């Protein structure tokens, strides 16, 4: 009686990598859905946004089910779906490799920087090593922009809730802040400024969540802060802490004082309007507040672990 030989499956690196990338893509998609659900829960519209999101997910799920149940047998439809899936998968793989690469090299020109140059606002940028950035600058941006930066996973859900439910204030002629504004963490701002464009849309916000999750998972806090300080706009056509230090105070970023670092950080909400030189009223007020917050958080061990 012949004995059947056991067949052993050969290890395929290509299939293994494809599986890893596919799983990574689906994890990202699930996170984006989770991200939108968390945000929608804080929008004061009686749950309409959450309902729309649930309906969207149900429609997409139904479409996927219909495809695998009936339409997959249609060669033409299968070819279209396979082509789209491959495009998305390869795009995700490219972005994954690009983000891993940026863990060690400086990002090239960003869309925001290109737009600034094309529209005539100018472009001043000069990357500087994290070790050569003033301790005061690192502390100031955490104190002024995102004090929970060492603790969160890229998103501050409490800040999101506060941004959609701001405290009531007396009526004034000043322009009201849009609901949802001011809730972005340093990680989200880094993702937006390095990989995306300025603007407001659900599509861009979803991509922001995608990239934020990626850099939080692959870069770590110190690298995120490094890229943040080197890439974001700090004045009209001025990008990065080195260019800002030279433009405003005629000194390298490594020699910024506490007051100077706080003044530069104070302009971040709108660098074109809140000017550092000449100092605007907002920057004068906000920089004082930031210096007080710097004193409050400076002794925090988690903050120190990042900025030193």
VEXTOR-167412 format. One record per residue (C-alpha): residue number from 1; x, y, z; residue in three letters. Coordinates in steps of 0.1 Angstrom, whole numbers, plus 5000, padded with zeros to 4 digits. Layout:
BEGIN
   zami      X      Y      Z   pavex
    NUM      X      Y      Z     ALA
...
# end
This chain:
BEGIN
   zami      X      Y      Z   pavex
      1   5000   5000   5000     UNK
      2   5015   5033   4989     UNK
      3   5020   5059   5016     UNK
      4   5010   5094   5007     UNK
      5   5037   5119   5011     UNK
      6   5030   5150   5031     UNK
      7   5032   5181   5011     UNK
      8   5047   5211   5028     UNK
      9   5037   5246   5017     UNK
     10   5066   5267   5006     UNK
     11   5071   5300   5024     UNK
     12   5062   5329   5001     UNK
     13   5077   5363   5011     UNK
     14   5055   5380   4985     UNK
     15   5023   5365   4999     UNK
     16   5033   5372   5035     UNK
     17   5040   5408   5027     UNK
     18   5008   5412   5009     UNK
     19   4989   5397   5038     UNK
     20   5006   5421   5063     UNK
     21   4999   5452   5041     UNK
     22   4963   5441   5036     UNK
     23   4958   5436   5073     UNK
     24   4974   5469   5080     UNK
     25   4951   5486   5055     UNK
     26   4920   5471   5071     UNK
     27   4931   5481   5105     UNK
     28   4935   5517   5092     UNK
     29   4901   5517   5077     UNK
     30   4885   5504   5109     UNK
     31   4904   5531   5128     UNK
     32   4891   5558   5105     UNK
     33   4855   5546   5110     UNK
     34   4861   5546   5148     UNK
     35   4877   5581   5145     UNK
     36   4846   5595   5128     UNK
     37   4823   5578   5153     UNK
     38   4841   5594   5182     UNK
     39   4840   5628   5166     UNK
     40   4804   5626   5156     UNK
     41   4793   5618   5192     UNK
     42   4804   5653   5202     UNK
     43   4787   5672   5174     UNK
     44   4756   5690   5188     UNK
     45   4732   5681   5160     UNK
     46   4709   5657   5178     UNK
     47   4728   5627   5166     UNK
     48   4722   5633   5129     UNK
     49   4759   5630   5119     UNK
     50   4762   5598   5138     UNK
     51   4731   5584   5121     UNK
     52   4745   5594   5087     UNK
     53   4777   5576   5095     UNK
     54   4759   5545   5106     UNK
     55   4739   5545   5074     UNK
     56   4771   5550   5053     UNK
     57   4788   5520   5070     UNK
     58   4757   5499   5065     UNK
     59   4755   5508   5028     UNK
     60   4791   5500   5022     UNK
     61   4788   5467   5042     UNK
     62   4758   5458   5021     UNK
     63   4776   5466   4989     UNK
     64   4806   5443   4999     UNK
     65   4782   5415   5009     UNK
     66   4763   5418   4975     UNK
     67   4796   5417   4956     UNK
     68   4809   5385   4973     UNK
     69   4775   5368   4972     UNK
     70   4765   5375   4936     UNK
     71   4786   5400   4916     UNK
     72   4819   5384   4921     UNK
     73   4810   5358   4894     UNK
     74   4807   5386   4869     UNK
     75   4842   5388   4853     UNK
     76   4839   5425   4843     UNK
     77   4828   5436   4877     UNK
     78   4854   5414   4894     UNK
     79   4881   5430   4873     UNK
     80   4871   5465   4882     UNK
     81   4869   5457   4920     UNK
     82   4902   5439   4919     UNK
     83   4919   5468   4901     UNK
     84   4905   5493   4926     UNK
     85   4916   5472   4955     UNK
     86   4951   5467   4942     UNK
     87   4954   5505   4936     UNK
     88   4944   5512   4972     UNK
     89   4966   5484   4985     UNK
     90   4997   5497   4966     UNK
     91   4989   5533   4976     UNK
     92   4988   5522   5013     UNK
     93   5021   5503   5008     UNK
     94   5038   5533   4993     UNK
     95   5026   5556   5021     UNK
     96   5036   5531   5047     UNK
     97   5072   5529   5033     UNK
     98   5073   5567   5029     UNK
     99   5063   5572   5065     UNK
    100   5089   5547   5077     UNK
    101   5115   5565   5056     UNK
    102   5105   5599   5072     UNK
    103   5113   5585   5106     UNK
    104   5150   5592   5097     UNK
    105   5150   5617   5069     UNK
    106   5136   5652   5067     UNK
    107   5103   5656   5048     UNK
    108   5106   5673   5014     UNK
    109   5085   5702   5004     UNK
    110   5049   5700   5017     UNK
    111   5017   5710   4999     UNK
    112   5013   5739   5023     UNK
    113   5049   5752   5016     UNK
    114   5044   5748   4978     UNK
    115   5011   5767   4980     UNK
    116   5028   5795   5000     UNK
    117   5055   5798   4973     UNK
    118   5031   5797   4944     UNK
    119   5007   5823   4958     UNK
    120   5035   5847   4964     UNK
    121   5037   5845   5002     UNK
    122   5073   5833   5000     UNK
    123   5091   5802   5013     UNK
    124   5117   5803   5041     UNK
    125   5126   5769   5055     UNK
    126   5157   5754   5071     UNK
    127   5156   5720   5088     UNK
    128   5176   5718   5120     UNK
    129   5185   5687   5141     UNK
    130   5163   5681   5171     UNK
    131   5193   5684   5194     UNK
    132   5199   5719   5180     UNK
    133   5165   5732   5188     UNK
    134   5161   5752   5220     UNK
    135   5148   5734   5250     UNK
    136   5125   5764   5254     UNK
    137   5110   5760   5220     UNK
    138   5101   5723   5226     UNK
    139   5086   5731   5259     UNK
    140   5067   5761   5246     UNK
    141   5049   5743   5218     UNK
    142   5038   5715   5242     UNK
    143   5026   5741   5267     UNK
    144   5008   5762   5241     UNK
    145   4995   5737   5217     UNK
    146   4990   5703   5233     UNK
    147   4998   5697   5270     UNK
    148   4986   5661   5268     UNK
    149   5009   5653   5239     UNK
    150   5031   5629   5260     UNK
    151   5000   5610   5272     UNK
    152   4975   5606   5243     UNK
    153   4977   5583   5212     UNK
    154   4974   5612   5187     UNK
    155   4939   5623   5196     UNK
    156   4926   5643   5226     UNK
    157   4889   5633   5228     UNK
    158   4882   5657   5257     UNK
    159   4895   5686   5236     UNK
    160   4872   5675   5207     UNK
    161   4842   5675   5231     UNK
    162   4851   5709   5244     UNK
    163   4856   5723   5209     UNK
    164   4820   5713   5199     UNK
    165   4805   5724   5232     UNK
    166   4823   5756   5241     UNK
    167   4814   5776   5272     UNK
    168   4788   5803   5267     UNK
    169   4802   5838   5265     UNK
    170   4787   5872   5264     UNK
    171   4777   5884   5230     UNK
    172   4804   5904   5212     UNK
    173   4812   5917   5177     UNK
    174   4842   5893   5175     UNK
    175   4840   5865   5150     UNK
    176   4829   5833   5166     UNK
    177   4852   5803   5166     UNK
    178   4839   5774   5144     UNK
    179   4827   5743   5162     UNK
    180   4854   5717   5163     UNK
    181   4882   5742   5159     UNK
    182   4912   5741   5182     UNK
    183   4910   5704   5190     UNK
    184   4939   5692   5168     UNK
    185   4968   5677   5187     UNK
    186   5005   5682   5178     UNK
    187   5003   5648   5161     UNK
    188   4973   5657   5140     UNK
    189   4988   5691   5130     UNK
    190   5020   5673   5120     UNK
    191   5001   5648   5099     UNK
    192   4981   5676   5082     UNK
    193   5011   5698   5075     UNK
    194   5035   5671   5062     UNK
    195   5011   5649   5042     UNK
    196   4980   5669   5034     UNK
    197   4967   5703   5024     UNK
    198   4950   5731   5044     UNK
    199   4912   5731   5043     UNK
    200   4881   5715   5059     UNK
    201   4863   5685   5046     UNK
    202   4854   5650   5059     UNK
    203   4877   5635   5033     UNK
    204   4907   5655   5045     UNK
    205   4898   5648   5081     UNK
    206   4896   5611   5074     UNK
    207   4931   5612   5058     UNK
    208   4943   5632   5088     UNK
    209   4932   5604   5111     UNK
    210   4949   5579   5089     UNK
    211   4982   5596   5089     UNK
    212   4980   5605   5126     UNK
    213   4975   5569   5135     UNK
    214   5005   5559   5113     UNK
    215   5030   5584   5126     UNK
    216   5020   5577   5162     UNK
    217   5026   5540   5156     UNK
    218   5058   5543   5136     UNK
    219   5076   5575   5147     UNK
    220   5072   5580   5184     UNK
    221   5066   5613   5202     UNK
    222   5101   5627   5199     UNK
    223   5102   5623   5161     UNK
    224   5067   5638   5158     UNK
    225   5077   5669   5178     UNK
    226   5109   5671   5157     UNK
    227   5091   5671   5124     UNK
    228   5064   5694   5138     UNK
    229   5089   5721   5148     UNK
    230   5107   5719   5114     UNK
    231   5076   5719   5091     UNK
    232   5047   5740   5103     UNK
    233   5041   5776   5093     UNK
    234   5053   5802   5118     UNK
    235   5047   5833   5099     UNK
    236   5039   5845   5063     UNK
    237   5061   5822   5042     UNK
    238   5081   5811   5072     UNK
    239   5083   5774   5079     UNK
    240   5101   5757   5108     UNK
    241   5116   5770   5140     UNK
    242   5150   5777   5125     UNK
    243   5136   5800   5098     UNK
    244   5114   5817   5124     UNK
    245   5142   5823   5149     UNK
    246   5163   5838   5122     UNK
    247   5135   5859   5107     UNK
    248   5123   5873   5141     UNK
    249   5152   5874   5164     UNK
    250   5183   5870   5141     UNK
    251   5196   5839   5160     UNK
    252   5196   5802   5156     UNK
    253   5167   5780   5169     UNK
    254   5190   5766   5196     UNK
    255   5194   5800   5213     UNK
    256   5158   5810   5217     UNK
    257   5148   5823   5251     UNK
    258   5116   5813   5269     UNK
    259   5099   5846   5259     UNK
    260   5110   5843   5222     UNK
    261   5099   5807   5220     UNK
    262   5065   5815   5236     UNK
    263   5060   5844   5211     UNK
    264   5066   5822   5181     UNK
    265   5043   5795   5195     UNK
    266   5016   5821   5201     UNK
    267   5013   5828   5164     UNK
    268   5005   5791   5154     UNK
    269   4967   5794   5153     UNK
    270   4969   5819   5124     UNK
    271   5005   5829   5115     UNK
    272   4994   5853   5088     UNK
    273   4972   5873   5112     UNK
    274   4989   5869   5146     UNK
    275   5023   5884   5138     UNK
    276   5054   5881   5159     UNK
    277   5072   5911   5144     UNK
    278   5055   5935   5148     UNK
    279   5040   5918   5178     UNK
    280   5002   5916   5176     UNK
    281   4979   5920   5206     UNK
    282   4971   5883   5205     UNK
    283   5007   5872   5204     UNK
    284   5015   5896   5233     UNK
    285   4988   5882   5254     UNK
    286   4991   5845   5244     UNK
    287   5029   5844   5248     UNK
    288   5025   5855   5285     UNK
    289   5000   5827   5291     UNK
    290   5022   5802   5274     UNK
    291   5052   5811   5296     UNK
    292   5030   5805   5326     UNK
    293   5020   5771   5313     UNK
    294   5057   5763   5306     UNK
    295   5063   5767   5343     UNK
    296   5034   5745   5351     UNK
    297   5043   5715   5330     UNK
    298   5081   5717   5330     UNK
    299   5087   5693   5358     UNK
    300   5065   5666   5343     UNK
    301   5086   5635   5337     UNK
    302   5068   5625   5305     UNK
    303   5074   5660   5290     UNK
    304   5110   5659   5300     UNK
    305   5115   5625   5284     UNK
    306   5104   5641   5250     UNK
    307   5121   5675   5250     UNK
    308   5155   5665   5264     UNK
# end
